[in-house]
Amino acid sequence: MSEPDPDEKIDATFRNGSLTAAGIILGFSLNFISVWVSNPNDWSRIDILPMLFLVAGIAVQVKVFADLLARDSLVAVKYDRSRKLFLIGLGIVAAGMGIALVNDILGLGKMRMLG
């Protein structure tokens, strides 16, 4: 496999579409954690695990969003790194939501997802 050209750039409209998608997904992640945290139920220790995943994943998404806003984000190598990092952050948030859902289904946590 050949080495990527460090000077290769992506088209700005392609990056802008990715930036829009990342912003929308980040907004959904922030909305989920906002609604979940504002739940009037008391917290239990087991609720901390999904919260840690959610906060870590959102932090990664915010970093990637900031990276995509940078002037040098049109450099293909930096764009590809940001894209991979965003997918990792998305996976971490999804894992946090999954853990919270399992806790809810099994009746382990006090922070209800299913009402």
C-alpha positions in Angstrom: 0.0 0.0 0.0 1.4 3.4 -0.9 2.0 6.2 1.6 -0.6 8.9 1.5 0.5 12.2 0.0 0.9 14.6 3.0 -0.1 17.6 0.7 -3.3 15.9 -0.7 -6.4 18.0 0.1 -10.0 17.1 0.1 -12.8 19.2 -1.5 -14.2 21.8 0.9 -17.8 20.8 0.1 -17.0 17.2 1.1 -15.6 18.4 4.4 -18.5 20.7 5.0 -20.9 17.8 4.6 -19.0 15.8 7.1 -18.9 18.8 9.4 -22.7 19.1 9.2 -23.2 15.4 9.9 -20.8 15.5 12.8 -22.6 18.5 14.2 -26.0 16.9 14.0 -24.8 13.7 15.6 -23.1 15.7 18.3 -26.3 17.6 18.9 -28.2 14.3 19.3 -25.6 13.1 21.8 -25.8 16.3 23.8 -29.6 16.2 23.8 -29.6 12.6 25.0 -27.3 13.3 27.9 -29.2 16.4 28.8 -32.5 14.6 28.9 -31.0 11.7 30.8 -29.3 13.8 33.4 -32.4 16.0 34.0 -34.3 12.9 34.9 -35.8 13.5 38.4 -34.9 10.0 39.6 -32.0 9.5 42.0 -28.7 8.2 40.8 -27.2 4.8 41.7 -23.6 3.7 41.4 -24.4 1.6 38.3 -25.6 4.7 36.5 -22.1 6.1 36.6 -20.8 3.6 34.1 -23.0 4.7 31.2 -22.5 8.3 32.1 -18.7 7.9 31.9 -19.1 6.4 28.4 -21.4 9.2 27.3 -19.2 12.0 28.6 -16.0 10.4 27.1 -17.7 9.8 23.7 -19.1 13.3 23.6 -15.7 14.8 24.5 -14.2 12.9 21.5 -17.0 14.2 19.2 -16.4 17.8 20.4 -12.7 17.4 19.7 -13.3 16.1 16.2 -15.9 18.9 15.6 -13.3 21.5 16.6 -10.7 19.7 14.4 -13.0 19.8 11.4 -13.5 23.6 11.9 -9.7 24.2 11.8 -8.2 25.7 8.6 -6.0 22.7 8.0 -8.8 20.2 8.1 -8.8 20.1 4.3 -5.6 18.1 4.4 -6.6 14.6 3.6 -4.5 12.9 6.3 -5.9 15.2 9.0 -9.4 14.7 7.7 -9.1 10.9 7.7 -7.8 10.9 11.2 -10.7 13.1 12.3 -13.2 10.9 10.6 -11.8 7.8 12.3 -11.8 9.5 15.7 -15.4 10.6 15.2 -16.5 7.1 14.6 -14.7 6.0 17.7 -16.5 8.7 19.7 -19.8 7.7 18.2 -19.1 4.1 19.2 -18.3 5.1 22.7 -21.6 7.1 23.0 -23.5 4.2 21.5 -21.9 1.9 24.1 -23.0 4.3 26.9 -26.5 4.3 25.6 -26.5 0.6 25.3 -25.3 0.1 28.9 -27.9 2.5 30.2 -30.6 0.6 28.2 -29.5 -2.7 29.6 -29.4 -1.3 33.1 -32.9 0.0 32.6 -34.2 -3.3 31.2 -32.6 -5.3 34.0 -33.8 -2.8 36.6 -30.3 -2.2 37.8 -30.1 1.6 37.5 -32.4 4.3 38.8 -32.0 6.5 35.7 -34.9 5.3 33.5 -34.7 5.3 29.7 -37.9 3.5 28.9 -40.2 5.6 31.0 
